[in-house]
Amino acid sequence: MMFLQLSLQFLLLLDLMDVSSGSPAENEDSYMQELYHRISTQEEIFPTDGRVRKNTKTKVFTSKQSAGSDSTSVTAVSKKKEKSERDSVSDVSDDCPPLGLESLKVDDFQLHSSTMRHYGLGPHRGRLNIQGGLQEDDLYDGGWCAGRVDPLQWLEVDARRLTRFTGVITQGRSSLWSSDWVSSYKVLLSNDSHSWVTLKNGSRDLIFTGNREKEITVLNRFPKPVVARYIRVNPRSWYPGGSICMRLEFLGCPLPDPNNYYRRRNEITTTDNLDFRHHSYKEMRQLMKVVNEMCPNITRIYNIGRSFNGLKLYAIEISDNPGEHELGEPEFRYTAGSHGNEVLGRELLLLLMQFMCQEYLSGNPRIRHLVHETRIHLLPSVNPDGHEKASEAGSELSGWSLGRWSQDGLDIHHNFPDLNSVLWEAESRKWVPRKFHNHHVPIPDWYQSKNATVAVETRALVSWMEKIPFVLGGNLQGGELVVTFPYDRTRSVSVLREQTATPDDHVFHWLAFSYASTHRLMTDVSRRVCHTDDFAKEDGTINGASWHTAAGSMNDFSYLHTNCFELSMYVGCDKYPHQSELPEEWENNRESLLVFMEQVHRGIKGFVRDVQGKGIANAVISVEGINHDIRTASDGDFWRLLNPGEYTVRVRAQGFSSGSKVCEVGYKIGASRCDFVLSRSNLSRIKEIMQKFNKQPISMRLSRPINT
């Protein structure tokens, strides 16, 4: 054994000199030195019989291989490693996290290929779940496609450090028009990108079964974990009617690098002591209960209804007087998980409620002010049925759409009544504002019928939105990095993309920018696009209809049927990130989540009362130059989101004389007070008197003969 070990060390030293071609100071040298250090301390060589062991030894592939050869010397990592290495490598589960192709932690320069059909189908597009555009053969196609169709093609990833690889996940090409996928492939490894070792099953090359269609993900775990810096997939067969195209993700645990030569740049850590993991429905409910027990004086748990499968739609309220609407205090909401597979938003809201509770208890003045001046509602899972489906598959195998829809197959976010068409039809007939209001557009009767195609979750949301006088809301989505705002539907029916602005377009622009500009990545022009659109050039925001038209969105319904301004925050490229990514995603979004909540205090607020001081409900608040009104709440209080400036505000209410005044909005956070006192109108008084006398003129009552 000693002789074999010394011989192996000598061969490795010769190999180090050969691979570097007389340049031992090249970048790979430090890695090869560490590799040699690991191998030189070994005690035993394990056979590569391909059998799966519960406690498998980590295989290290050396570069002792001639070009074009599939054979190599394979050795095992020492049992007697230092404790730090044993804790970080040997004790790690075989299920390593994703290397980072989908989450973009692996940048484009780390991806290489043998050939590519064109740039839009280059190796940088070979990322799991990446989406192609509507047009074929542009710069943003849905995967990597080889330039030639033969078994010599490959797609390679440079991990930039020694990595413990445990598996690979593959998909076909994302395309509306083409069908391309790889049905079988080999996996090769290297430490210098020149000499490659094929993963084997005993003495034979291991052939992995790939995909049978282009969207469903397929996971292949390696018989044993393997250590290398470079990893390569070599397609061996593919769909007969298509080409060699694929999207993939590797599972790998980076090994400790004592020199930190290739340590991950801009690595983000968090100091917040929060529960960074994915939560099942039961665990979500339990976590909300824990937050409520920690902060019983400022939190309340309630539900707004049930899902199709009977799961309660839980929300938590955070306020200094939970359970009641305080006069003059605005109501804010965050929702998430309307698409059950977009899990990041759900976890961010669970983290947010923990964070606010902890910071409130620790005396954070910013959080305490927000809690004392705002009634906040967090609804983390609008579609728990869909989440159950996605979570059964897991973060890497749920694909792009598993669990997106409700149990009865409906897209909850776009399942609201199309009030845009109703309002625009009224405008075309010149009914607005004399015959038809420009706000609080009524829900059509057909939508409220029992036979309407409406999800029970959507009905619960509508009831919740009508019950509470929300001022501002955000729904957290996934799969992109952008904030969208109404309108989400184009006015032109036949147009798929068209800027369709609301009367409050300037306000929506500001609200969207307040979130995007404080997000770590949304406005970073140097960042890689998630899929096909570079939203960073647009300051991380976009009008919904100019991205893609969609009727019946939650955002449009909220704006047209209630007082609430609603926006969609697409908080990450990866809809369902691995649990290990949650701390960084929290850091990316934490400040944005807080800043956007604070925007509920921008604009004007006040009360509309009669001369006796009683609040007037449903009084209409109009701002000159903005063709969209709001209404007062049941006690006469109101909030109107506006950008800084001077505004002429008019108030009218049935039975009262109208009022008007100039209100000024400043640049600092804090809504300007703008109160109104209305007196009864003459017509209203006449009607009261007529009703008192059974709708008869007073003169007739006085002229009646007196019985003697």
Wavefront OBJ file of the C-alpha trace (Angstrom):
o trace
v 0.000 0.000 0.000
v 2.839 2.364 0.881
v 4.532 1.664 -2.462
v 1.296 2.314 -4.347
v 0.805 5.577 -2.516
v 4.326 6.826 -3.259
v 3.975 5.861 -6.919
v 0.722 7.733 -7.202
v 2.235 10.830 -5.619
v 5.136 10.748 -8.079
v 2.787 10.416 -11.069
v 0.695 13.299 -9.809
v 3.754 15.528 -9.495
v 4.714 14.734 -13.092
v 1.145 15.459 -14.173
v 1.165 18.835 -12.455
v 4.223 19.805 -14.459
v 2.795 18.483 -17.745
v -0.628 20.119 -17.421
v 0.864 23.508 -16.653
v 3.099 23.199 -19.728
v 6.072 24.497 -17.837
v 4.046 27.264 -16.184
v 3.367 26.120 -12.619
v 2.310 29.648 -11.671
v -0.871 29.538 -13.738
v -4.232 30.039 -12.052
v -4.966 26.317 -11.791
v -1.738 25.667 -9.885
v -3.048 26.518 -6.425
v -5.967 24.176 -6.982
v -3.761 21.346 -8.176
v -1.533 21.855 -5.150
v -4.506 21.529 -2.848
v -5.698 18.490 -4.785
v -2.264 16.947 -4.335
v -2.403 17.796 -0.632
v -5.745 16.018 -0.287
v -4.565 12.912 -2.150
v -1.171 12.728 -0.428
v -2.879 12.155 2.938
v -5.033 9.247 1.723
v -4.928 5.800 3.318
v -6.958 3.681 0.911
v -7.997 3.512 -2.723
v -11.659 2.590 -3.222
v -12.792 0.660 -6.303
v -15.066 2.446 -8.729
v -17.654 -0.269 -8.903
v -20.517 2.126 -9.272
v -22.386 0.799 -6.244
v -24.301 3.386 -4.167
v -23.255 3.413 -0.531
v -25.086 5.196 2.270
v -21.800 6.632 3.479
v -20.060 7.080 0.165
v -16.500 8.280 -0.054
v -15.847 11.363 -2.129
v -14.058 10.594 -5.373
v -11.435 12.992 -6.658
v -10.672 12.988 -10.376
v -7.088 13.824 -11.186
v -5.840 15.164 -14.475
v -3.606 12.127 -15.086
v -5.181 11.405 -18.456
v -4.045 11.844 -21.987
v -6.112 13.988 -24.336
v -9.097 12.124 -25.749
v -8.788 9.206 -23.289
v -11.633 8.108 -21.040
v -9.440 6.320 -18.490
v -7.852 7.810 -15.404
v -6.548 7.066 -11.963
v -9.327 7.538 -9.427
v -8.510 7.923 -5.765
v -10.441 8.437 -2.578
v -10.291 11.314 -0.173
v -8.554 10.571 3.080
v -10.436 9.393 6.141
v -8.003 11.377 8.249
v -8.789 14.928 7.130
v -8.517 17.903 9.348
v -11.611 18.489 11.492
v -12.585 21.662 9.668
v -12.581 19.854 6.345
v -14.432 16.895 7.807
v -17.171 19.144 9.169
v -17.581 21.033 5.931
v -17.239 18.146 3.465
v -17.618 14.690 4.967
v -20.659 15.567 7.069
v -22.456 17.266 4.221
v -25.528 15.450 2.905
v -25.248 13.986 -0.555
v -27.963 16.457 -1.563
v -25.821 19.482 -2.265
v -27.568 22.740 -3.207
v -27.736 23.994 -6.797
v -24.492 25.398 -8.106
v -26.287 28.550 -9.245
v -27.096 28.414 -12.948
v -30.770 29.200 -12.398
v -30.171 31.755 -9.647
v -27.456 33.447 -11.789
v -24.753 32.954 -9.172
v -22.861 31.218 -11.954
v -22.167 34.006 -14.416
v -22.065 33.763 -18.199
v -18.266 33.588 -18.325
v -18.323 30.295 -16.409
v -20.384 28.567 -19.114
v -18.762 27.116 -22.242
v -19.801 24.799 -25.025
v -18.364 22.897 -27.963
v -20.483 24.815 -30.487
v -23.650 26.900 -30.567
v -26.248 27.492 -33.238
v -26.142 31.262 -32.682
v -25.530 33.661 -29.794
v -29.122 33.547 -28.551
v -28.698 29.792 -28.096
v -25.222 30.034 -26.576
v -24.020 28.281 -23.416
v -25.045 31.258 -21.274
v -28.668 30.362 -22.103
v -28.339 26.769 -20.900
v -29.744 27.524 -17.462
v -32.491 25.551 -15.755
v -35.952 27.107 -16.245
v -34.700 29.961 -18.419
v -37.533 31.129 -20.669
v -37.397 31.930 -24.364
v -39.148 34.854 -25.985
v -42.075 34.886 -28.388
v -39.695 35.250 -31.327
v -37.334 32.482 -32.374
v -33.660 33.034 -33.174
v -33.263 36.280 -31.262
v -30.751 37.116 -28.526
v -32.860 35.517 -25.807
v -33.752 31.976 -26.793
v -34.720 29.305 -24.308
v -31.636 27.164 -23.850
v -28.291 26.083 -25.262
v -28.354 24.460 -28.693
v -25.266 22.943 -30.272
v -24.193 24.176 -33.685
v -23.799 20.598 -34.915
v -25.840 17.483 -34.295
v -23.379 14.752 -33.309
v -22.198 12.973 -30.119
v -19.140 15.222 -29.809
v -21.037 18.225 -28.417
v -20.829 19.348 -24.806
v -21.917 22.035 -22.339
v -19.445 22.888 -19.584
v -19.436 24.778 -16.292
v -16.372 26.166 -14.543
v -17.153 26.181 -10.801
v -14.003 28.298 -10.226
v -13.077 26.148 -7.229
v -13.028 22.511 -6.246
v -16.636 21.438 -5.847
v -18.309 18.313 -4.569
v -20.813 17.450 -7.305
v -23.718 15.144 -6.477
v -26.104 15.371 -9.417
v -27.477 17.171 -12.452
v -30.959 18.383 -13.446
v -31.892 18.799 -17.104
v -34.657 20.227 -19.284
v -35.177 20.680 -22.990
v -35.309 23.978 -24.840
v -38.019 26.470 -23.871
v -39.779 27.290 -27.117
v -43.307 27.830 -28.395
v -42.367 26.585 -31.838
v -39.628 23.955 -31.523
v -39.278 20.612 -29.752
v -35.683 19.983 -28.708
v -34.306 17.960 -25.828
v -31.522 15.557 -24.919
v -32.639 12.014 -24.063
v -29.315 10.655 -22.758
v -25.898 12.010 -21.852
v -22.562 11.408 -20.189
v -20.937 13.501 -17.455
v -17.237 14.377 -17.575
v -15.036 16.090 -14.991
v -11.721 17.890 -14.978
v -9.505 20.036 -12.825
v -7.736 21.866 -15.640
v -10.340 21.899 -18.489
v -7.880 19.991 -20.713
v -7.912 16.430 -19.412
v -11.355 14.949 -18.800
v -12.639 11.941 -16.887
v -15.959 10.309 -17.706
v -18.175 9.373 -14.782
v -18.312 5.582 -14.724
v -20.456 2.760 -13.497
v -17.811 0.228 -12.648
v -15.581 0.038 -15.703
v -18.149 1.327 -18.152
v -19.068 4.914 -18.978
v -22.205 5.910 -17.147
v -25.040 6.956 -19.486
v -27.726 9.036 -17.788
v -31.334 9.040 -18.944
v -32.355 12.524 -19.950
v -35.656 14.135 -20.887
v -38.716 12.812 -22.680
v -40.163 16.266 -23.342
v -38.878 19.809 -23.077
v -40.342 21.229 -19.846
v -40.414 18.541 -17.151
v -37.184 18.524 -15.173
v -35.233 15.284 -14.713
v -32.817 14.774 -11.802
v -29.949 12.293 -12.017
v -27.920 11.736 -8.877
v -24.355 10.479 -9.208
v -23.575 7.040 -7.727
v -20.977 8.762 -5.580
v -20.205 12.425 -4.974
v -17.294 13.546 -7.130
v -14.875 16.427 -6.679
v -13.679 18.574 -9.556
v -13.522 22.152 -10.712
v -14.970 21.686 -14.205
v -17.982 19.595 -15.101
v -19.311 18.839 -18.549
v -22.426 17.230 -20.019
v -21.971 15.310 -23.278
v -25.297 14.545 -25.042
v -25.438 11.046 -26.529
v -28.992 10.969 -27.904
v -31.741 13.485 -28.497
v -35.278 13.885 -29.743
v -35.201 12.585 -33.342
v -37.233 15.461 -34.703
v -35.147 18.115 -32.982
v -31.638 19.264 -32.186
v -29.183 19.013 -29.295
v -30.651 21.606 -26.918
v -30.818 21.656 -23.147
v -31.115 23.637 -19.944
v -29.492 22.350 -16.784
v -28.421 22.827 -13.198
v -25.680 21.034 -11.296
v -25.902 20.158 -7.617
v -22.636 20.925 -5.890
v -21.039 21.939 -2.608
v -17.988 24.208 -2.974
v -15.060 22.905 -0.964
v -13.110 25.144 1.416
v -10.509 27.141 -0.442
v -7.676 28.166 1.914
v -6.343 30.671 -0.588
v -9.768 32.187 -1.331
v -8.473 32.670 -4.837
v -11.833 32.221 -6.466
v -14.118 33.036 -3.585
v -17.545 34.090 -4.716
v -17.629 37.789 -5.429
v -20.269 39.953 -3.759
v -21.316 37.112 -1.506
v -24.115 38.332 0.731
v -24.606 37.341 4.367
v -27.271 38.440 6.812
v -27.121 39.296 10.502
v -30.865 38.851 11.046
v -31.734 35.891 13.262
v -34.686 34.580 11.259
v -36.023 31.192 10.225
v -34.422 30.851 6.787
v -36.068 27.713 5.416
v -39.016 26.655 3.314
v -42.217 26.139 5.266
v -45.019 23.704 4.619
v -48.587 24.847 5.221
v -48.509 23.467 8.763
v -45.105 25.031 9.451
v -46.285 28.372 8.059
v -49.262 28.376 10.385
v -47.041 27.426 13.314
v -44.548 30.180 12.519
v -47.320 32.787 12.394
v -48.494 31.522 15.778
v -44.972 31.892 17.190
v -44.776 35.493 15.928
v -48.168 36.219 17.477
v -47.040 34.786 20.824
v -43.826 36.832 20.708
v -45.682 40.055 19.927
v -49.267 39.585 21.177
v -49.854 43.313 21.599
v -49.186 44.216 17.964
v -50.243 41.108 16.008
v -53.427 39.222 15.227
v -53.900 36.107 13.088
v -57.078 35.733 11.051
v -58.178 34.077 7.835
v -60.005 35.542 4.858
v -61.546 32.260 3.653
v -60.544 28.827 2.433
v -58.868 27.342 -0.617
v -60.486 24.857 -2.978
v -59.098 22.011 -0.827
v -60.287 23.652 2.373
v -57.008 25.151 3.610
v -57.496 28.426 5.446
v -56.015 31.550 3.867
v -54.196 32.918 6.897
v -53.182 36.548 7.294
v -51.412 38.334 10.104
v -52.148 41.908 11.120
v -49.412 44.091 12.575
v -50.642 47.239 14.320
v -50.571 48.914 17.715
v -54.315 48.181 18.007
v -54.804 44.901 16.152
v -58.333 43.966 15.254
v -59.753 47.432 14.632
v -59.536 50.190 12.060
v -58.133 53.303 13.699
v -59.471 56.610 12.412
v -56.885 58.377 10.310
v -54.571 55.341 10.106
v -54.029 53.910 6.614
v -54.352 50.221 5.824
v -51.577 48.430 3.916
v -51.361 44.895 2.557
v -48.793 42.498 1.129
v -49.961 39.286 -0.505
v -47.912 36.443 -1.960
v -48.297 33.016 -3.453
v -51.220 33.615 -5.822
v -49.117 31.394 -8.070
v -48.368 28.491 -5.768
v -44.982 27.704 -7.316
v -43.638 31.229 -6.786
v -42.445 30.447 -3.297
v -39.926 33.227 -2.695
v -42.622 35.846 -2.008
v -44.282 33.554 0.517
v -41.037 33.080 2.435
v -40.205 36.792 2.280
v -43.481 37.671 4.010
v -42.833 35.042 6.687
v -39.404 36.579 7.203
v -40.878 40.090 7.223
v -43.333 39.326 10.027
v -40.530 37.794 12.110
v -38.281 40.766 11.438
v -40.899 43.371 12.342
v -41.763 41.593 15.573
v -38.117 41.291 16.631
v -37.239 44.852 15.692
v -40.311 46.231 17.437
v -39.358 44.429 20.643
v -35.777 45.669 20.361
v -36.989 49.278 20.078
v -36.144 49.981 16.426
v -37.650 53.499 15.978
v -38.346 53.016 12.282
v -40.316 49.811 12.828
v -42.132 51.153 15.877
v -43.229 54.248 13.968
v -44.442 52.104 11.073
v -46.423 49.837 13.392
v -47.935 52.728 15.383
v -48.991 54.721 12.316
v -50.071 51.936 9.935
v -52.339 48.904 9.998
v -50.354 46.262 8.114
v -51.764 42.999 6.728
v -49.544 40.169 5.464
v -51.144 37.281 3.540
v -48.253 34.933 2.684
v -50.078 32.162 0.795
v -53.032 33.022 -1.445
v -52.824 29.639 -3.202
v -51.796 27.030 -0.594
v -53.133 24.187 -2.762
v -50.722 25.098 -5.554
v -47.876 25.443 -3.094
v -48.511 21.944 -1.817
v -48.027 20.582 -5.341
v -44.842 22.548 -5.956
v -43.334 21.707 -2.564
v -43.879 17.972 -3.118
v -41.582 18.179 -6.145
v -39.116 20.495 -4.406
v -37.309 23.679 -5.269
v -35.415 22.319 -8.271
v -37.907 19.853 -9.737
v -41.146 21.842 -9.729
v -40.225 23.370 -13.073
v -41.742 26.578 -14.335
v -45.454 25.915 -13.846
v -46.197 23.029 -11.454
v -48.489 24.471 -8.756
v -48.982 27.815 -10.520
v -52.756 27.473 -10.809
v -55.432 26.867 -8.219
v -56.720 23.346 -7.619
v -59.493 23.960 -10.171
v -57.006 25.176 -12.781
v -57.406 28.962 -12.537
v -54.765 31.693 -12.464
v -55.828 33.514 -9.304
v -53.913 36.693 -10.055
v -55.767 37.119 -13.365
v -59.119 35.738 -12.219
v -60.702 39.052 -11.211
v -63.511 40.750 -13.180
v -62.362 42.721 -16.201
v -63.445 46.196 -15.101
v -61.184 47.890 -17.650
v -63.563 46.988 -20.463
v -66.537 48.226 -18.445
v -64.954 51.623 -17.750
v -63.544 52.094 -21.244
v -66.907 51.269 -22.806
v -68.572 53.874 -20.586
v -65.925 56.423 -21.568
v -66.448 55.716 -25.261
v -70.172 56.395 -24.799
v -69.458 59.694 -22.974
v -71.141 58.427 -19.820
v -68.268 59.423 -17.519
v -68.693 61.221 -15.157
v -72.422 62.108 -15.428
v -73.855 58.596 -15.783
v -70.904 56.469 -14.763
v -68.242 56.922 -12.090
v -64.539 56.860 -12.940
v -63.899 54.857 -9.773
v -65.462 52.064 -7.712
v -66.574 50.419 -10.927
v -69.243 47.833 -9.987
v -68.646 44.109 -10.436
v -70.781 42.654 -13.246
v -73.669 40.428 -12.152
v -72.422 37.460 -14.186
v -69.163 37.395 -12.224
v -71.005 37.063 -8.917
v -73.160 34.150 -10.058
v -72.414 30.689 -8.671
v -71.743 29.297 -12.144
v -69.052 31.870 -12.963
v -65.525 30.544 -13.507
v -64.125 32.149 -10.395
v -61.760 30.499 -7.926
v -62.871 30.376 -4.315
v -59.564 32.027 -3.414
v -60.380 34.934 -5.730
v -63.819 35.381 -4.154
v -62.173 35.464 -0.721
v -59.726 38.133 -1.906
v -62.513 40.270 -3.386
v -64.482 40.123 -0.143
v -61.371 41.025 1.871
v -60.513 43.942 -0.413
v -64.064 45.326 -0.150
v -64.225 44.945 3.625
v -61.025 46.779 4.575
v -60.257 50.306 3.261
v -56.793 49.483 1.932
v -54.760 52.393 0.581
v -51.698 50.630 -0.858
v -50.845 47.028 -1.618
v -48.183 44.880 -3.180
v -48.404 41.302 -4.421
v -45.126 39.416 -4.516
v -44.504 37.354 -7.648
v -41.495 35.403 -8.918
v -39.485 34.554 -11.999
v -38.267 38.092 -12.786
v -36.724 41.198 -11.242
v -39.134 44.061 -11.950
v -42.055 45.990 -10.456
v -45.178 46.302 -12.613
v -48.070 48.712 -12.218
v -51.513 49.224 -13.848
v -52.947 49.038 -16.271
v -52.173 45.403 -17.002
v -54.502 45.233 -20.003
v -54.045 47.086 -23.278
v -56.886 49.252 -24.590
v -56.346 47.881 -28.080
v -57.791 44.376 -27.996
v -55.571 42.980 -30.742
v -52.304 44.383 -29.325
v -50.201 42.211 -27.012
v -47.951 44.986 -25.722
v -48.911 48.630 -25.431
v -48.294 51.339 -22.869
v -51.653 51.760 -21.129
v -51.396 54.324 -18.381
v -53.836 55.034 -15.571
v -54.774 58.613 -14.637
v -52.377 58.126 -11.694
v -49.460 57.041 -13.852
v -46.978 59.424 -12.199
v -47.898 58.137 -8.756
v -47.571 54.523 -9.869
v -44.191 55.265 -11.413
v -42.977 56.631 -8.089
v -44.382 53.740 -6.075
v -42.757 51.201 -8.386
v -39.436 53.023 -8.331
v -39.488 53.228 -4.519
v -39.300 49.429 -4.412
v -37.035 48.823 -7.391
v -34.465 51.484 -6.490
v -33.955 50.096 -2.987
v -33.675 46.491 -4.167
v -30.093 45.278 -4.415
v -30.349 44.129 -8.021
v -33.384 45.513 -9.848
v -31.775 48.727 -11.055
v -28.250 47.340 -11.482
v -27.605 47.812 -15.193
v -24.626 45.455 -15.029
v -26.676 42.490 -13.859
v -27.627 39.679 -16.187
v -31.223 39.618 -17.419
v -33.347 36.840 -15.925
v -34.880 35.649 -19.186
v -35.630 37.901 -22.163
v -36.182 41.478 -20.938
v -33.622 43.909 -19.559
v -35.783 45.781 -17.061
v -32.780 47.418 -15.401
v -32.659 49.837 -18.355
v -36.164 50.958 -17.343
v -35.175 51.545 -13.704
v -36.522 48.127 -12.774
v -40.153 49.111 -13.420
v -42.636 48.699 -16.254
v -46.263 49.340 -17.061
v -47.961 45.950 -16.972
v -49.673 46.265 -20.360
v -46.442 47.283 -22.067
v -44.869 44.008 -20.854
v -47.735 41.688 -21.754
v -51.483 42.275 -21.742
v -53.615 40.407 -19.206
v -57.291 41.017 -18.462
v -58.740 40.714 -14.974
v -55.570 41.283 -12.970
v -55.599 41.914 -9.251
v -53.815 45.231 -9.815
v -56.401 46.638 -12.229
v -59.323 45.375 -10.162
v -57.949 46.933 -6.987
v -57.463 50.304 -8.675
v -60.863 50.389 -10.404
v -63.060 48.824 -7.716
v -61.480 50.073 -4.477
v -59.315 52.939 -3.245
v -56.218 50.737 -3.127
v -53.262 51.242 -5.461
v -51.849 47.769 -6.131
v -48.512 46.815 -7.733
v -46.738 43.526 -8.497
v -43.201 42.935 -7.276
v -41.300 40.215 -9.122
v -38.742 39.603 -6.415
v -36.338 37.083 -7.980
v -35.330 35.307 -11.186
v -35.812 31.944 -9.487
v -39.455 31.316 -8.569
v -38.571 28.609 -6.072
v -34.994 29.185 -4.887
v -33.141 26.617 -2.879
v -33.365 27.040 0.868
v -29.712 28.051 1.005
v -30.516 31.098 -1.153
v -33.115 32.557 1.240
v -30.728 34.671 3.384
v -29.380 36.442 0.297
v -32.861 36.912 -1.172
v -33.966 38.428 2.121
v -31.100 40.899 2.003
v -32.004 41.724 -1.598
v -35.586 42.599 -0.679
v -35.662 43.649 2.972
v -35.160 47.392 2.501
v -37.528 47.455 -0.463
v -40.285 45.781 1.548
v -39.998 48.432 4.265
v -39.649 51.428 1.951
v -42.710 50.448 -0.059
v -44.808 50.150 3.104
v -43.754 53.657 4.099
v -45.163 55.033 0.845
v -48.683 54.568 2.232
v -47.998 57.816 4.109
v -47.393 59.850 0.949
v -50.098 62.205 -0.365
v -53.037 63.690 1.533
v -55.280 62.390 4.295
v -58.108 63.781 6.313
v -61.740 63.605 7.355
v -64.967 64.635 5.691
v -67.540 65.574 8.355
v -70.847 67.372 8.613
v -71.343 70.502 10.709
v -72.139 68.342 13.762
v -68.749 66.620 13.427
v -70.083 63.281 12.213
v -68.054 61.505 9.549
v -69.602 61.242 6.096
v -69.172 57.830 4.450
v -68.730 57.383 0.680
v -67.940 61.042 0.047
v -66.174 61.387 -3.318
v -62.672 62.902 -3.280
v -61.633 64.419 -6.623
v -58.247 65.884 -7.518
v -58.198 68.414 -10.328
v -56.345 67.085 -13.364
v -56.592 63.408 -12.313
v -59.554 61.551 -13.767
v -59.787 59.007 -10.955
v -61.602 59.618 -7.676
v -61.630 57.829 -4.338
v -64.189 57.609 -1.533
v -64.167 58.061 2.215
v -64.366 55.104 4.566
v -67.329 54.378 6.812
v -66.236 56.958 9.409
v -65.403 59.701 6.915
v -61.617 59.316 6.897
v -59.687 59.107 3.625
v -56.191 58.791 2.140
v -55.238 59.859 -1.346
v -51.802 58.890 -2.700
v -50.183 61.809 -4.537
v -46.713 62.947 -5.546
v -45.306 66.207 -4.123
v -47.072 69.348 -5.377
v -50.133 71.558 -4.938
v -53.544 70.121 -5.745
v -57.065 71.465 -5.886
v -59.175 68.904 -4.078
v -62.974 68.795 -4.289
v -65.348 66.793 -2.134
v -68.968 65.938 -2.796
v -71.435 63.731 -0.974
v -75.068 62.958 -1.492
v -77.225 65.383 0.501
v -74.385 67.846 1.126
v -72.989 70.904 -0.545
v -69.647 70.289 -2.200
v -66.386 71.664 -0.838
v -63.025 72.593 -2.343
v -59.578 73.615 -1.155
v -55.920 73.619 -2.201
v -53.820 70.945 -0.478
v -50.027 70.791 -0.627
v -47.993 67.586 -0.594
v -44.389 67.816 0.581
v -41.358 65.718 -0.240
v -40.947 64.169 3.187
v -42.776 61.011 4.157
v -45.965 61.909 5.958
v -49.321 62.637 4.354
v -50.548 66.245 4.435
v -53.740 66.860 6.405
v -56.673 68.033 4.302
v -60.022 68.077 6.165
v -63.465 69.080 4.915
v -66.693 70.110 6.646
v -69.811 69.911 4.493
v -73.217 71.434 5.197
v -76.523 69.967 4.123
v -77.674 71.133 0.712
v -80.944 73.027 0.251
v -82.329 70.231 -1.886
v -81.513 67.716 0.823
v -83.344 69.792 3.406
v -86.407 70.079 1.179
v -86.448 66.317 0.683
v -86.241 65.769 4.457
v -89.161 68.072 5.068
v -91.202 66.419 2.330
v -90.477 63.007 3.770
v -91.518 64.230 7.201
v -94.864 65.369 5.837
v -95.461 62.226 3.749
v -94.009 63.823 0.601
v -96.752 66.491 0.491
v -96.024 70.181 -0.018
v -96.133 72.136 3.226
v -98.710 74.578 1.765
v -101.193 71.706 1.282
v -100.803 70.651 4.871
v -101.455 74.185 6.080
v -104.445 74.744 3.724
v -106.401 71.689 4.897
v -109.787 72.593 6.513
v -109.888 72.383 10.229
v -112.597 70.112 11.594
v -114.834 71.842 14.104
l 1 2 3 4 5 6 7 8 9 10 11 12 13 14 15 16 17 18 19 20 21 22 23 24 25 26 27 28 29 30 31 32 33 34 35 36 37 38 39 40 41 42 43 44 45 46 47 48 49 50 51 52 53 54 55 56 57 58 59 60 61 62 63 64 65 66 67 68 69 70 71 72 73 74 75 76 77 78 79 80 81 82 83 84 85 86 87 88 89 90 91 92 93 94 95 96 97 98 99 100 101 102 103 104 105 106 107 108 109 110 111 112 113 114 115 116 117 118 119 120 121 122 123 124 125 126 127 128 129 130 131 132 133 134 135 136 137 138 139 140 141 142 143 144 145 146 147 148 149 150 151 152 153 154 155 156 157 158 159 160 161 162 163 164 165 166 167 168 169 170 171 172 173 174 175 176 177 178 179 180 181 182 183 184 185 186 187 188 189 190 191 192 193 194 195 196 197 198 199 200 201 202 203 204 205 206 207 208 209 210 211 212 213 214 215 216 217 218 219 220 221 222 223 224 225 226 227 228 229 230 231 232 233 234 235 236 237 238 239 240 241 242 243 244 245 246 247 248 249 250 251 252 253 254 255 256 257 258 259 260 261 262 263 264 265 266 267 268 269 270 271 272 273 274 275 276 277 278 279 280 281 282 283 284 285 286 287 288 289 290 291 292 293 294 295 296 297 298 299 300 301 302 303 304 305 306 307 308 309 310 311 312 313 314 315 316 317 318 319 320 321 322 323 324 325 326 327 328 329 330 331 332 333 334 335 336 337 338 339 340 341 342 343 344 345 346 347 348 349 350 351 352 353 354 355 356 357 358 359 360 361 362 363 364 365 366 367 368 369 370 371 372 373 374 375 376 377 378 379 380 381 382 383 384 385 386 387 388 389 390 391 392 393 394 395 396 397 398 399 400 401 402 403 404 405 406 407 408 409 410 411 412 413 414 415 416 417 418 419 420 421 422 423 424 425 426 427 428 429 430 431 432 433 434 435 436 437 438 439 440 441 442 443 444 445 446 447 448 449 450 451 452 453 454 455 456 457 458 459 460 461 462 463 464 465 466 467 468 469 470 471 472 473 474 475 476 477 478 479 480 481 482 483 484 485 486 487 488 489 490 491 492 493 494 495 496 497 498 499 500 501 502 503 504 505 506 507 508 509 510 511 512 513 514 515 516 517 518 519 520 521 522 523 524 525 526 527 528 529 530 531 532 533 534 535 536 537 538 539 540 541 542 543 544 545 546 547 548 549 550 551 552 553 554 555 556 557 558 559 560 561 562 563 564 565 566 567 568 569 570 571 572 573 574 575 576 577 578 579 580 581 582 583 584 585 586 587 588 589 590 591 592 593 594 595 596 597 598 599 600 601 602 603 604 605 606 607 608 609 610 611 612 613 614 615 616 617 618 619 620 621 622 623 624 625 626 627 628 629 630 631 632 633 634 635 636 637 638 639 640 641 642 643 644 645 646 647 648 649 650 651 652 653 654 655 656 657 658 659 660 661 662 663 664 665 666 667 668 669 670 671 672 673 674 675 676 677 678 679 680 681 682 683 684 685 686 687 688 689 690 691 692 693 694 695 696 697 698 699 700 701 702 703 704 705 706 707 708
